[in-house]
Amino acid sequence: MIQELIFKNFMSFRDEVSLSFEATKDKTFEDYQVVEVAPGVRLLRFAMVYGANASGKSNLLEALNFICDFTNHRPNDNEQETGVVPFMLDAATPEEPTEFSLKFYVGETRYWYELKLDKNKVYKERLYYYTSVQPTKLFDRYLQEKESVIELNPAVTKVSAAAKEELMVKCLPNMSFFAARKQVNVAMKEIDAAQEWFRKGVMPMVDPQVDMFDYASRKLLDNSLLKQYLLDFVHEADFNIADISTDLVKKPVPQMVVDMMMGMNNVPAEAKEKLKSEKMVEHVRTLFVHKVHNARGEESYNLPTSSQSAGTKRTIGIETAIYEAQNKQAFLSIDEIEASLHPMLVEFVIQQFLSKKSRSQLLVTTHYDPLLKTVGDELIRRDSVWFTEKDMTGSSNLYSLVEYKGLNRIPSLQKAYRNGVFGALPNIK
């Protein structure tokens, strides 16, 4: 579970900001929304971020997405850029490094990861874990004369001199230690636990443009438990869907398309050979069974995906991702959760997630301010609400609802937000 994310000079964030999942002393919804990951450490399972368009909400999600992608990415050579994007609305910041600090738990073990890099190279990369109040260093990677130097803690990780040398050779200046470590056959138990968390513990960010339905259809192919989970959800949400069936069908591919795909570098060689010989492509077909009542009684009709609304398809996609997060005890972020969804459905999705005990976490951005009516003692904790706002310099700021005093005296958080009490509104003139 994520405890805290701190970063600076990334996308629209120039100055250092911090997103914390540590729960306040408030005991509201303690059983389901708060997890005690270690004695005295209580982490939230849910957070939502409000802000005007282009205020930095999506960039906040991108920060965590970048860290996990970078730790798993292996560049083709040392000339390839790292992919980090600094704050561009300042003469100095594009030439300055971006910094990240992430504290998270794997089971009951607390980790602390630090990363400092620019578009060409990594200046600093460190990993600690905690066996007491003080952190224990696992590795320290830094730049020395344009070469990566790696220091391992011999008290925790014992490797041969040859293995350490191989690590430093494999660790190009523009890549993560973790990406290099995957290329060296050596045991690093504590480090590998963190690496596995980066790979599986944080799911890819869901944005409004992602085709979540195709993802859901493929997951449904051989997962009867997921199918039942989705059927239970759409039944409670009154989607008039009685059943969902999926199978793989082959479709012919025109020769012109085959020729075009043969020239694509991102298509695997094996896939190219199969396409060239068969001239067919596998496609997931999903059918929905709808039941209706008319003069003839109850009837069932099988309708294709094309007959379903954008909201239905996105809901099924989002719920599939949430199901995966809950089962993997993973972290999931969803940008603009209300996109294509009815407002009442947004609340239902969140309520269903929060009603199940789990170590999974959900971070969402939204413009749907009626959710603020549920903050307090109805659905969402006060310490789960965050805001983003840009200042006159074009830099995004991030702050929490609980930073404001006298919240108990505000009769309507939604009205207070609309009246500008918490900022994070578009400046419409």
ZADREN-171110 format. One line per 8 residues: number of its first residue (from 1); for each residue z, x, y of C-alpha. Coordinates in steps of 0.001 Angstrom, whole numbers, plus 524288, in hexadecimal, padded with zeros to 5 digits. Layout:
// ZADREN-171110
NUM = Z,X,Y  ...
// end
This chain:
// ZADREN-171110
1 = 80000,80000,80000  7FD44,8047D,80DD5  8090C,8073C,81656  802CE,80C66,822D0  7F5A7,81083,8284B  7F509,8190C,8347C  7E861,81E22,83A73  7E217,82290,84725
9 = 7D48E,82560,84C9C  7CDA4,81C8D,842FE  7C2E3,81321,8472E  7C866,80AA9,85228  7D635,81056,850F0  7D80D,81C1A,859E1  7E6D8,81D24,859F8  7EFF2,81D19,84E5F
17 = 7F2F1,80FC5,8487D  7FB77,80BAE,83D23  7FA7A,8004B,83394  80700,7FE6E,82BC8  80968,7F5D1,81FF2  81807,7F812,8204A  81F27,7EB1B,820EF  82929,7E862,82B7D
25 = 836C4,7E394,82803  83176,7D5AF,8283D  83373,7CF7C,81AC4  8291F,7C4CD,81C58  820C8,7C32E,80FFF  827AD,7CF10,80A64  824B1,7CC14,7FC14  815D8,7CBAA,7FD1B
33 = 811CA,7D284,8098C  81A99,7DE73,808D4  81B1C,7E8A8,7FE02  82655,7F241,7FCBF  81E76,7FDEC,7F7F6  82A3A,80703,7F816  838A0,8054B,7FB6C  83942,800C7,80986
41 = 82A7C,8011E,80B8C  824BB,7F382,80D89  8160F,7F256,80F73  80E15,7E69B,813BF  80340,7E121,80B3B  7FBA9,7DB31,81691  7F78C,7DE3A,8247D  7EDDB,7D7D8,82DC0
49 = 7E7C7,7DD3F,83A20  7E367,7D585,84616  7DAFE,7DA64,8512A  7CEE6,7D7AA,85945  7C16A,7DB38,85444  7BF50,7EA01,854D8  7CDE5,7EC58,856DC  7CF11,7F53C,84AED
57 = 7D329,7EC02,83FF7  7C82F,7F010,836D3  7C9F4,7FE61,83A66  7D81E,7FD90,83618  7D396,7F988,82888  7C91B,8040A,828EB  7D37E,80E8A,82AEB  7D983,80C26,81DA3
65 = 7CC33,80A15,8178D  7C7DB,8175D,81CBA  7D394,81E99,81713  7D169,8192C,80967  7C2B6,81B54,809DA  7C45D,82936,80EAF  7CE17,82D14,80417  7C43A,828C7,7F9D4
73 = 7B7AC,82D93,80026  7B0CB,839E6,7FB9E  7A6B4,83EB9,80589  799C6,84475,80116  79C0D,8511A,808A6  7A47E,856B4,81377  79ADE,85243,81DEA  79D1C,843CB,81B79
81 = 7A598,83D10,825AA  7B2DF,837A2,821F2  7AF83,82A22,82737  7BB14,8291E,83065  7B85B,82299,83D92  7C0E8,826E6,84916  7C388,81F39,85586  7B6DB,82032,85D41
89 = 7BA99,81AA7,86A96  7C0AC,82743,86F75  7BAC4,83472,872B1  7C4E5,83BE6,86AAD  7C79E,833EE,85E6F  7BA64,8357B,85785  7BD55,8440D,8567D  7CB5D,841F8,8520F
97 = 7CF78,83FB0,843E1  7D383,83297,83E50  7E0F4,831CA,83810  7E659,828E5,82D74  7F3CC,8277D,82774  7F60B,81E28,81C18  802D5,81B4D,8151A  801F3,81389,8087B
105 = 808E3,810E0,7FBB5  803F2,812FE,7EDF1  80E0C,80BB2,7E5FD  81AF9,80FFF,7EBE2  815A6,81D27,7F050  81305,81EB9,7FEBF  80774,82707,8033C  80357,82C07,81083
113 = 7F543,83024,812E0  7F053,836F1,81F36  7E230,8396F,822F1  7DC6B,83FE3,82F12  7CDB2,84164,8301C  7C19A,8404C,8389F  7B3AC,83CD4,834F5  7B137,84A41,82EF2
121 = 7BDC3,84F35,828CD  7CBBB,84CC8,82491  7D5F5,8542D,82C73  7E1F6,84F9B,82511  7E4DB,847CC,818CF  7F271,84664,812FF  7F915,83E66,8088E  807BE,83CBA,806DA
129 = 81018,83490,7FDF8  81E65,830F1,7FE7E  828B8,83395,7F445  83357,83326,7FEB2  83461,83038,80D28  82C2D,83C27,81067  81DB0,83CF1,80C9B  8191C,846C9,80280
137 = 80BE7,84D0B,80514  801E4,84B88,7FA32  7F68F,8525F,800DE  7F2EE,857BE,80E20  7E498,859CC,81143  7E021,86007,81DF4  7D493,86704,823F3  7D455,875C6,82529
145 = 7C83C,87CB3,82A24  7BFD6,870E1,826D5  7C4B2,870B7,818C4  7CE49,8674A,81258  7DB3A,86D2B,80E3A  7E39C,86583,8048C  7F20A,867A5,80239  7F85D,86096,7F6C7
153 = 806F7,85F10,7F4C7  809D0,86748,7E88E  816BD,86037,7E68A  80F45,85394,7E401  80144,8571D,7E092  7FF3F,862F9,7D7FD  7F115,86771,7D6DD  7EAF0,87463,7D395
161 = 7E5B4,87D8C,7DDF4  7D80D,87B1B,7D89D  7D981,86C5F,7D9FF  7DE92,86DBC,7E7DF  7D335,8768F,7EB56  7C9AF,86CB5,7E58B  7D001,86201,7EDAA  7CDEB,86992,7FA44
169 = 7BFD3,86C91,7F6B0  7BD08,85E48,7F393  7C415,85946,7FFB3  7B96D,859C8,809F8  7BDDC,8590F,81834  7B816,84B60,8198F  7BE9E,8452A,80DAF  7CC06,840C7,80936
177 = 7D4D8,848C6,8005A  7D4C8,83D10,7F727  7C5FA,83D68,7F5CA  7C6A3,84BD2,7F24B  7D1EC,849AE,7E8FB  7C97C,8405E,7E0D3  7C075,84BC8,7DDD9  7CB22,85496,7D850
185 = 7D0C5,8524E,7CAC9  7DF3D,85460,7CD3B  7EB93,84BF0,7CC45  7F18E,8475F,7D91F  7F9F1,83BAF,7D573  7FFFD,8385A,7E29E  7F380,83AFF,7EA47  7EB39,83358,7E0A5
193 = 7F41F,8276C,7E202  7F113,8273A,7F08A  7E29D,82968,7EE15  7E244,81E0F,7E48B  7E8CB,8157F,7EED2  7DE5B,81907,7F8D2  7D3EF,81581,7EEBE  7D9AB,808E6,7E953
201 = 7E52B,8051E,7F1DB  7DD0D,801EE,7FDE1  7D18E,7F8BE,7FC22  7C569,7F9A9,804D9  7C65A,7F234,81197  7C050,7E49E,81188  7B88E,7E1BB,81DD2  7B10A,7D548,8213C
209 = 7A3F6,7DB9B,81DBB  7A7D1,7DF88,80FD9  7A1AB,7D727,80527  7AE69,7D3C1,7FE87  7A843,7C967,7F5DF  79FC5,7D329,7EE8F  7AC1A,7DB40,7EC4A  7B329,7CF2C,7E71F
217 = 7A7E8,7CB3F,7DE38  7A7CC,7D87B,7D78A  7B67F,7D845,7D5DD  7B576,7CABD,7CFB4  7AC0B,7CF3C,7C50E  7B69C,7D378,7BB92  7C36E,7CF2A,7C19D  7C85A,7C1EE,7BCFD
225 = 7D567,7C3BB,7C414  7CE79,7C59A,7D113  7C63B,7B9A1,7CE55  7D249,7B152,7CBF4  7D8BF,7B6D9,7D822  7CCED,7B310,7E072  7CBC9,7A5A2,7DA35  7DA26,7A303,7DCFF
233 = 7D82D,7A75E,7EB12  7CBE9,79F3B,7EDCD  7D255,7937F,7E754  7DE4A,7946D,7F02C  7D58E,796EC,7FBEE  7CD59,78AD6,7F886  7C011,7918A,7F71C  7BB31,78763,7ED43
241 = 7B7E1,79240,7E3A5  7BB6C,78F3E,7D584  7B657,79BA7,7CF31  7AF54,7A885,7D1D1  7A64E,7AF61,7C843  7A014,7BCCB,7C986  79659,7C440,7C13D  78C9F,7CF62,7C25B
249 = 77E4A,7CC14,7C350  77293,7D4FD,7C4AE  768A6,7D327,7CF6B  75B43,7D9B2,7D038  7596E,7E393,7DB28  74C15,7E4C4,7E1EA  7456E,7F1F5,7E01F  745C9,7F441,7EED1
257 = 754A5,7F335,7EEAB  75579,7FC22,7E2BC  74D4D,80671,7E9BF  755CE,8055B,7F5D6  7627C,80707,7EE1D  75D00,812E3,7E711  75CDA,819F1,7F421  76AE7,8168F,7F7C9
265 = 774AE,821BC,7F6CD  78081,818DA,7F569  77B92,8126E,7E8D4  780C5,81982,7DC9C  77685,82004,7D3E9  77AD4,817F6,7C823  778FC,80B4A,7CFB9  76B8D,80FD0,7D43A
273 = 76719,81290,7C648  76BF6,8056F,7C18C  7654E,7FE59,7CCBE  758AC,805D9,7CAAD  757F1,80282,7BC27  75CE5,7F46E,7BC76  7588B,7F028,7CA1B  76424,7E6DF,7C979
281 = 7710A,7E666,7D0B0  77DC2,7E01B,7CC5A  782F5,7D56F,7D517  78FCE,7CDFC,7D46D  78D73,7BF5C,7D3DF  798BA,7B6C7,7D809  7990C,7A813,7D642  7A30A,79EA3,7DBB8
289 = 7A6B3,7920C,7D4D9  7A938,78722,7DE93  7AEE8,77A1F,7DA57  7AC02,76DB2,7E1CD  7AFDF,75F84,7E076  7A59F,75519,7E2D4  7A158,747CF,7DDC1  79E80,74DDC,7D076
297 = 7AC16,753BE,7CF8A  7AF3C,7625C,7CF38  7A3B4,76B9A,7CE87  7A260,77A67,7CE62  7979F,78277,7D4B4  794B5,790FE,7D39F  79133,796A4,7E0ED  78C79,7A48B,7E3C0
305 = 792B6,7ADFF,7ED35  7888E,7AAA7,7F786  78E30,79CDB,7F82A  79BBC,7A1A7,7FBD8  7A03F,7A32F,809D9  7A2AA,7B064,81010  7B10D,7ACD8,810DF  7B1EF,7A99E,80260
313 = 7AB81,7B66B,7FE8A  7B3C9,7BEA6,807C9  7C049,7B7F0,8035D  7BD49,7BAE8,7F527  7BA33,7C8F1,7F8D0  7C6AC,7CAB6,8009E  7CEFD,7C47E,7F60A  7C8E7,7CD7E,7EBEF
321 = 7CCB4,7D946,7F434  7DA78,7D3D8,7F605  7DB86,7D18F,7E753  7D78D,7DFB2,7E4F2  7E157,7E49D,7EF11  7EC68,7DCDB,7E914  7E965,7E172,7DB4C  7E7B2,7EFAC,7DF47
329 = 7F36A,7EF40,7E894  7E9C4,7F433,7F2C7  7E7C6,7F399,80179  7DCDF,7EADE,806BE  7D7FE,7E935,814B6  7CF6B,7DDF0,8194C  7C8BA,7DE12,82683  7C77C,7D0D1,82D3B
337 = 7CD13,7C944,821CF  7C961,7BC6C,8284C  7BAA2,7BF43,827F2  7B3BC,7B39B,8217D  7C0E8,7ADC7,81D7F  7C719,7A11A,8222C  7D3B9,7A3C2,829BB  7DBF5,79C77,81FB1
345 = 7D5AE,7A497,814FB  7D97D,7B12B,81BFA  7E7AA,7ACD6,81BAE  7E66A,7A8F6,80D5C  7E0C3,7B645,80983  7EC29,7BD3E,8101E  7F62F,7B3C1,80A9E  7F101,7B5A0,7FCCA
353 = 7F1A3,7C464,7FE26  7FF6F,7C42B,80378  8044A,7BAA4,7F913  802A1,7C48D,7EE17  80C10,7CFBE,7EBD7  804BA,7DC98,7EBD9  80455,7EA4D,7F174  7F6C5,7E761,7F6D5
361 = 7F4C9,7E78C,8059A  7EB55,7E010,80E3A  7E769,7E3DB,81C18  7DE8C,7DA7B,82373  7D8AF,7D97F,830FF  7D674,7CC30,836F4  7D337,7C457,84320  7D943,7B80B,83D59
369 = 7E543,7B670,845F8  7EA7B,7A9A5,83FC8  7EFEA,7B2BF,83547  7FA02,7B697,83F7A  7FFCE,7A8E6,83DCF  803EC,7ACEF,83018  80AD8,7B953,8349D  8198F,7B918,83377
377 = 81EB4,7B028,828DF  81261,7A925,8240A  80938,7B324,81DC3  80860,7C07D,82463  81317,7C9EF,82898  813B6,7CE7C,836B5  812F1,7DCC5,832C1  805D1,7D9F1,82C2F
385 = 7FEE9,7D74D,83935  7F7CA,7E1F8,840D2  7EEC4,7E297,84CA1  7E3DB,7EB82,85161  7DFBB,7EC90,85F92  7D6E6,7F5B9,8672C  7DB6D,7FBBB,873E6  7D360,7FF8F,87FE1
393 = 7CF57,80C69,87971  7C908,8052F,86E13  7D380,809CD,8649A  7D99A,80072,85AC2  7E840,7FE6A,85A19  7EFBA,7F8E6,84E78  7FCF3,7F235,84F61  805A1,7E8D7,847CE
401 = 80A7B,7DB34,84B11  81887,7DF6F,84873  817C1,7E8F6,853D8  8197C,7DD07,85CA0  82737,7D865,85FA3  82B5E,7CA2E,85FEC  821D3,7C550,85584  82BBF,7BB1C,85127
409 = 82B0A,7B50C,85EBD  81C46,7B33A,85E38  81988,7A54E,85945  80B4E,7A823,8559E  80637,7B5BC,85275  7F863,7B06A,85289  7F9AB,7AB2F,86067  80061,7B79D,864C8
417 = 7F53A,7BF98,85F39  7EAF7,7B703,865CF  7F25E,7B846,8729A  7F199,7C718,871C8  7FFE1,7C9EF,86EA8  7FC05,7D37A,863DD  7EF11,7D810,869B9  7E43C,7DAA5,85FD4
425 = 7DB5C,7D03F,865E5  7CD6C,7D11E,86AE6  7CCAB,7D324,8799F  7C40A,7C76D,87CD2  7C115,7C5FA,88B59
// end
